[in-house]
Amino acid sequence: MSRTESQQLSHPCRVIYCGEAGEEGPAPKPANKGFLSHHAAILPSGMNEGDEFANPLYLTSYGSQADSLTPGSLYGMTCKMIGTNDKNPDHLHFENANRINFGVVEQLGINVTSEMMDKVQIIALGIIVGKDIIKDPAYKGKPTVVATIKHTDYDPFTRMSISWCTKHYIPPVRNMERAQSLCVIGREAQFTRVIKDYNTEKHMWESEVNAISVTLGHLTEGPLTPTKAMGRPTGGRIPLSVRSKAAKVVNKEESRPDPYDGEPHHEAENDTLDQSGSVPSSSAPLASDSAKLATPSNKRPRCEL
């Protein structure tokens, strides 16, 4: 864990936790008065279905003693992870108003170990600082990409921004094999799925990814050139809201070009016929309208789009 300047960009790691709350943790330091922490654990099955461990951590919130969690109850909450990358347990910070108490585990009649296994989701946003390629026996030797993500977020305890790392496995499955190429060192990306393991040597949480979003550092081939005008409909269809008024109104006081045909479109200033069926002398027909005025006097010229 390293301290950084508070002005540094934030790359948080969100954890959607569901599990049993334990006893209250150690009393906070005087500088952290008001924080309440409870022992808890994340139960992953291990990468490649290895050994199962209950990895300890703290569920931490800010409030009065009345807001304390009930030991032995099952809770669900969205938390902000503050990692350590050392032997000290990590903290999952949550808001008391947003937690869900499902009740006492014994009364619910569920086995927390089996029911909560691999049920803790992680949404990790950060900078890719490491990339490894391993041949995974679980996928018949196909390469699995392991990305190391550096997070930076505000620590409520130290009141500073700190940094830590997590690891994320991108397996060669149908919808992720091409996504492996998105892992480029230096890119900012977001990885999503569930926590599957904890690396006890590097003290990092590990997840198996099923979604990657590159948020910064895209490779582009050059500036994009627009293929049509902004907001212009395609396929030859024109919404009624933007259709030329010449298609709706016969009497016009001034001519204006049609913005959709690419050529100027002219209309007579007053093409309303009088009772005799002829055009008033005040209106001078254009040559382009001669075909329209050649119609019999008892027929009204058709206004064309």
PyMOL commands that set and color helices and strands:
alter all, ss='L'
color gray80, all
select helices_A, chain A and resi 30-32+65-67+96-98+105-108+112-115+137-139+178-182+240-242+245-247+287-293
alter helices_A, ss='H'
color red, helices_A
select strands_A, chain A and resi 2-4+13-20+35-42+55-62+73-82+91-93+100-104+121-135+143-155+160-170+188-199+204-216
alter strands_A, ss='S'
color yellow, strands_A
deselect
rebuild
show_as cartoon
